[in-house]
Amino acid sequence: MAKFTDIIGQEQLKEHLQNAISMNKVSHAYIINGERSSGKEFVAKVFAKTLQCEKGGTEACGECHSCKQAQSGNQPDIIYISHEKPNTISVEDIRAQINNDIVIKPYSSPRKVYIMNEGEKMTPQAQNALLKTLEEPPEYAVILILTTNVDSLLPTVLSRCVVLNMKPVPDKKVKEFLMKELEVPDYKADICVAFARGNIGKAKMLASSEEFDKVKEEAITLVKYINDMEISEIVKAIKKISEYKFEITDYLDILSVWYRDVLLFKATKDANSMIFRDEIQYIRKVADRSTYEGIETIVKALQQAKRRLDANVNFDLTMELLLLTIQEN
């Protein structure tokens, strides 16, 4: 039974939404901005459920008819916007699901709440169509636009919405959540926390992902033996990496954390604050044979590879340059 108290972190955002409810100053449109898996949809669902709760408090009661319907995804006045094209929310989607629907009064609740995920996929035409509704929304309407990239929305749309940003959750809270709620062991929780960077959804996904464990093993095997590899073996390793293309940033993050551990160990000779402390013998080896400049060059090369892949530079070429830089340093 999802409530505001179940949202981990995001204190400012929770306070803003609960104050809006208690002071009866709920806006007609909100944009919730945050990276993928950061919990935007969970926040939107909790807010929508609370707005429609028959008890009318700042926390959904969980007992009334509306709360039970919302919990099972069947509340007729909480509407989820869908889109057929995977990468586009079209002008037709907006007209059919929002503009033409919003004029019909709520079915059984005081409000009609619209939740649109992946708002960054709206075409400019779709945004302009939505603008007409945002300019003169009916009293009972609340539109929640969830997005991973607030810059993809037109300034005219932004100016008519309250923009709320998801903040990274402190590492301590993420670790506590993984160990308490998901019973993840201490060491594994540390690794998930390091890669999640304050994103609770990503931490959960990593904790339960066998794929992530495989990618991690492959990445560590590569950095352990890269100095003894021929160019043909490196090419083979790249081919293997490309099987995980959708996880490539996780792969590069693993390498970054490994080299940060190397840097840390070289500077402090202390294994306790390292993420990969069970790999201490290999990390010591790399730390002994590398210079500070060399390790920093590798860390920078990893960031550069991420930027290149974001900019759609050729995958094989980017990875080859990166791995050769690692070899040389």
C-alpha positions as semicolon CSV with decimal commas, in nm:
position;residue;x (nm);y (nm);z (nm)
1;M;0,000;0,000;0,000
2;A;0,202;0,296;-0,132
3;K;0,207;0,616;0,077
4;F;0,417;0,931;0,099
5;T;0,603;0,769;0,391
6;D;0,717;0,493;0,152
7;I;0,904;0,742;-0,070
8;I;1,272;0,719;0,024
9;G;1,448;1,055;0,032
10;Q;1,285;1,337;-0,174
11;E;1,191;1,527;0,144
12;Q;1,145;1,866;-0,029
13;L;0,930;1,716;-0,302
14;K;0,709;1,528;-0,054
15;E;0,672;1,841;0,159
16;H;0,576;2,050;-0,145
17;L;0,304;1,805;-0,259
18;Q;0,162;1,743;0,089
19;N;0,153;2,118;0,163
20;A;-0,029;2,178;-0,166
21;I;-0,293;1,923;-0,059
22;S;-0,333;2,053;0,299
23;M;-0,352;2,419;0,190
24;N;-0,581;2,331;-0,101
25;K;-0,336;2,487;-0,348
26;V;-0,287;2,195;-0,585
27;S;-0,160;2,315;-0,922
28;H;-0,325;2,208;-1,249
29;A;0,004;2,079;-1,389
30;Y;0,328;1,939;-1,249
31;I;0,647;1,824;-1,417
32;I;0,841;1,565;-1,217
33;N;1,194;1,558;-1,354
34;G;1,452;1,291;-1,271
35;E;1,665;1,019;-1,421
36;R;1,529;0,682;-1,527
37;S;1,424;0,456;-1,236
38;S;1,454;0,740;-0,982
39;G;1,096;0,681;-0,862
40;K;0,903;0,950;-1,053
41;E;0,613;0,718;-1,131
42;F;0,591;0,599;-0,771
43;V;0,572;0,963;-0,652
44;A;0,305;1,042;-0,915
45;K;0,094;0,740;-0,815
46;V;0,115;0,825;-0,443
47;F;0,019;1,189;-0,514
48;A;-0,271;1,087;-0,742
49;K;-0,400;0,832;-0,491
50;T;-0,382;1,090;-0,208
51;L;-0,564;1,353;-0,416
52;Q;-0,848;1,107;-0,482
53;C;-0,867;0,960;-0,129
54;E;-1,219;0,992;0,014
55;K;-1,084;1,085;0,359
56;G;-0,919;1,395;0,208
57;G;-0,597;1,396;0,418
58;T;-0,234;1,453;0,320
59;E;-0,172;1,076;0,327
60;A;-0,394;0,824;0,143
61;C;-0,600;0,620;0,390
62;G;-0,564;0,295;0,195
63;E;-0,909;0,184;0,313
64;C;-1,164;0,376;0,106
65;H;-1,306;0,259;-0,228
66;S;-1,094;0,508;-0,425
67;C;-0,768;0,404;-0,252
68;K;-0,838;0,037;-0,318
69;Q;-0,914;0,111;-0,683
70;A;-0,596;0,322;-0,715
71;Q;-0,389;0,046;-0,555
72;S;-0,509;-0,205;-0,816
73;G;-0,472;0,046;-1,102
74;N;-0,846;0,073;-1,167
75;Q;-0,935;0,419;-1,036
76;P;-1,141;0,561;-1,328
77;D;-1,032;0,921;-1,258
78;I;-0,658;0,844;-1,255
79;I;-0,570;0,821;-1,624
80;Y;-0,240;0,689;-1,760
81;I;-0,136;0,827;-2,098
82;S;-0,014;0,559;-2,338
83;H;0,155;0,591;-2,676
84;E;0,179;0,338;-2,959
85;K;0,505;0,458;-3,112
86;P;0,787;0,360;-2,875
87;N;0,983;0,685;-2,908
88;T;0,709;0,938;-2,969
89;I;0,408;1,083;-2,791
90;S;0,217;1,224;-3,084
91;V;-0,032;1,508;-3,122
92;E;-0,303;1,239;-3,173
93;D;-0,212;1,078;-2,837
94;I;-0,252;1,413;-2,660
95;R;-0,578;1,501;-2,833
96;A;-0,742;1,162;-2,782
97;Q;-0,626;1,092;-2,426
98;I;-0,609;1,439;-2,270
99;N;-0,771;1,722;-2,467
100;N;-1,090;1,535;-2,568
101;D;-1,116;1,349;-2,237
102;I;-1,050;1,635;-1,996
103;V;-1,375;1,813;-2,084
104;I;-1,573;1,517;-1,944
105;K;-1,630;1,563;-1,570
106;P;-1,477;1,315;-1,322
107;Y;-1,655;0,982;-1,296
108;S;-1,653;0,934;-0,919
109;S;-1,388;1,162;-0,763
110;P;-1,335;1,532;-0,699
111;R;-1,056;1,543;-0,957
112;K;-0,930;1,390;-1,279
113;V;-0,557;1,315;-1,262
114;Y;-0,356;1,245;-1,578
115;I;-0,016;1,074;-1,549
116;M;0,212;1,094;-1,851
117;N;0,537;0,900;-1,830
118;E;0,830;0,975;-2,068
119;G;0,711;1,331;-2,127
120;E;1,038;1,402;-2,312
121;K;0,897;1,194;-2,600
122;M;0,626;1,450;-2,681
123;T;0,676;1,601;-3,025
124;P;0,669;1,984;-3,045
125;Q;0,323;1,953;-3,207
126;A;0,205;1,733;-2,917
127;Q;0,339;1,988;-2,667
128;N;0,160;2,271;-2,846
129;A;-0,164;2,070;-2,839
130;L;-0,118;2,013;-2,464
131;L;-0,047;2,384;-2,417
132;K;-0,407;2,467;-2,515
133;T;-0,529;2,253;-2,225
134;L;-0,264;2,385;-1,984
135;E;-0,374;2,741;-2,062
136;E;-0,735;2,680;-1,964
137;P;-0,767;2,358;-1,766
138;P;-1,100;2,272;-1,603
139;E;-1,110;2,323;-1,224
140;Y;-1,096;1,950;-1,150
141;A;-0,795;1,861;-1,373
142;V;-0,440;1,778;-1,256
143;I;-0,180;1,680;-1,518
144;L;0,145;1,511;-1,408
145;I;0,421;1,503;-1,670
146;L;0,714;1,276;-1,580
147;T;1,037;1,333;-1,769
148;T;1,404;1,237;-1,772
149;N;1,495;1,555;-1,959
150;V;1,313;1,874;-1,866
151;D;1,507;2,062;-2,139
152;S;1,314;1,871;-2,406
153;L;0,995;2,056;-2,307
154;L;0,899;2,389;-2,463
155;P;0,946;2,699;-2,243
156;T;0,575;2,775;-2,289
157;V;0,487;2,432;-2,141
158;L;0,739;2,472;-1,856
159;S;0,604;2,814;-1,762
160;R;0,256;2,670;-1,702
161;C;0,369;2,383;-1,480
162;V;0,523;2,349;-1,136
163;V;0,861;2,180;-1,195
164;L;0,974;1,937;-0,922
165;N;1,317;1,772;-0,940
166;M;1,399;1,428;-0,799
167;K;1,715;1,453;-0,589
168;P;1,975;1,177;-0,546
169;V;1,900;0,973;-0,233
170;P;2,193;0,970;0,018
171;D;2,404;0,652;-0,012
172;K;2,340;0,564;0,352
173;K;1,962;0,556;0,294
174;V;1,997;0,350;-0,025
175;K;2,217;0,095;0,153
176;E;1,977;0,078;0,449
177;F;1,686;0,018;0,210
178;L;1,867;-0,261;0,021
179;M;1,978;-0,441;0,336
180;K;1,651;-0,403;0,527
181;E;1,385;-0,434;0,256
182;L;1,561;-0,659;0,003
183;E;1,794;-0,842;0,244
184;V;2,096;-0,772;0,024
185;P;2,425;-0,859;0,199
186;D;2,650;-0,575;0,312
187;Y;2,922;-0,612;0,046
188;K;2,677;-0,643;-0,243
189;A;2,479;-0,344;-0,113
190;D;2,799;-0,134;-0,126
191;I;2,852;-0,223;-0,492
192;C;2,490;-0,145;-0,584
193;V;2,505;0,186;-0,396
194;A;2,826;0,284;-0,577
195;F;2,664;0,232;-0,916
196;A;2,317;0,363;-0,833
197;R;2,447;0,710;-0,742
198;G;2,144;0,801;-0,536
199;N;1,893;0,641;-0,774
200;I;1,682;0,405;-0,561
201;G;1,518;0,228;-0,857
202;K;1,853;0,158;-1,015
203;A;1,988;0,026;-0,684
204;K;1,693;-0,216;-0,660
205;M;1,741;-0,327;-1,019
206;L;2,116;-0,388;-0,975
207;A;2,060;-0,578;-0,650
208;S;1,832;-0,829;-0,823
209;S;1,997;-0,840;-1,167
210;E;2,190;-1,150;-1,267
211;E;2,282;-0,966;-1,586
212;F;2,458;-0,698;-1,380
213;D;2,656;-0,964;-1,195
214;K;2,766;-1,110;-1,529
215;V;2,863;-0,770;-1,672
216;K;3,059;-0,697;-1,352
217;E;3,250;-1,028;-1,374
218;E;3,337;-0,967;-1,740
219;A;3,450;-0,611;-1,678
220;I;3,673;-0,708;-1,387
221;T;3,824;-1,001;-1,578
222;L;3,908;-0,762;-1,862
223;V;4,086;-0,506;-1,641
224;K;4,275;-0,777;-1,456
225;Y;4,428;-0,922;-1,770
226;I;4,424;-0,635;-2,020
227;N;4,801;-0,576;-1,994
228;D;4,874;-0,926;-2,120
229;M;4,620;-0,919;-2,403
230;E;4,695;-0,905;-2,776
231;I;4,503;-0,659;-2,992
232;S;4,299;-0,949;-3,139
233;E;4,190;-1,050;-2,786
234;I;4,094;-0,690;-2,711
235;V;3,879;-0,684;-3,025
236;K;3,714;-1,006;-2,909
237;A;3,647;-0,849;-2,567
238;I;3,486;-0,549;-2,740
239;K;3,254;-0,781;-2,933
240;K;3,155;-0,938;-2,603
241;I;3,090;-0,597;-2,447
242;S;2,860;-0,507;-2,737
243;E;2,628;-0,791;-2,633
244;Y;2,553;-0,570;-2,333
245;K;2,508;-0,257;-2,538
246;F;2,208;-0,134;-2,343
247;E;2,413;-0,171;-2,024
248;I;2,728;-0,015;-2,168
249;T;2,724;0,281;-1,927
250;D;2,705;0,034;-1,637
251;Y;3,002;-0,148;-1,789
252;L;3,202;0,174;-1,809
253;D;3,093;0,267;-1,455
254;I;3,230;-0,064;-1,328
255;L;3,567;0,014;-1,489
256;S;3,557;0,369;-1,343
257;V;3,489;0,241;-0,991
258;W;3,767;-0,019;-1,029
259;Y;4,021;0,251;-1,123
260;R;3,896;0,482;-0,849
261;D;3,966;0,196;-0,608
262;V;4,315;0,164;-0,757
263;L;4,373;0,538;-0,709
264;L;4,240;0,525;-0,354
265;F;4,456;0,227;-0,261
266;K;4,765;0,383;-0,418
267;A;4,711;0,698;-0,211
268;T;4,606;0,544;0,123
269;K;4,708;0,175;0,119
270;D;4,371;0,123;0,292
271;A;4,133;-0,140;0,151
272;N;3,841;-0,064;0,385
273;S;3,688;0,222;0,190
274;M;3,721;0,045;-0,145
275;I;3,420;-0,090;-0,333
276;F;3,596;-0,395;-0,479
277;R;3,778;-0,486;-0,159
278;D;3,758;-0,858;-0,237
279;E;3,982;-0,790;-0,540
280;I;4,254;-0,635;-0,325
281;Q;4,543;-0,846;-0,458
282;Y;4,477;-0,740;-0,820
283;I;4,411;-0,380;-0,722
284;R;4,741;-0,371;-0,531
285;K;4,921;-0,504;-0,841
286;V;4,773;-0,236;-1,069
287;A;4,838;0,037;-0,809
288;D;5,204;-0,067;-0,777
289;R;5,278;-0,066;-1,148
290;S;5,079;0,249;-1,243
291;T;5,151;0,617;-1,189
292;Y;4,891;0,859;-1,051
293;E;4,890;1,035;-1,390
294;G;4,835;0,704;-1,569
295;I;4,533;0,612;-1,355
296;E;4,384;0,961;-1,393
297;T;4,431;0,937;-1,771
298;I;4,228;0,613;-1,765
299;V;3,950;0,766;-1,551
300;K;3,929;1,062;-1,793
301;A;3,929;0,824;-2,093
302;L;3,633;0,639;-1,941
303;Q;3,436;0,964;-1,907
304;Q;3,530;1,058;-2,263
305;A;3,411;0,716;-2,392
306;K;3,074;0,774;-2,221
307;R;3,040;1,114;-2,387
308;R;3,131;0,969;-2,728
309;L;2,876;0,689;-2,697
310;D;2,612;0,944;-2,592
311;A;2,694;1,136;-2,907
312;N;2,655;0,815;-3,114
313;V;3,021;0,788;-3,212
314;N;3,103;0,444;-3,356
315;F;3,088;0,187;-3,072
316;D;3,382;-0,036;-3,177
317;L;3,609;0,260;-3,241
318;T;3,524;0,426;-2,909
319;M;3,586;0,105;-2,712
320;E;3,908;0,025;-2,897
321;L;4,050;0,371;-2,820
322;L;3,949;0,333;-2,456
323;L;4,100;-0,014;-2,412
324;L;4,425;0,090;-2,579
325;T;4,447;0,389;-2,343
326;I;4,399;0,150;-2,049
327;Q;4,670;-0,079;-2,187
328;E;4,917;0,204;-2,235
329;N;4,873;0,337;-1,882
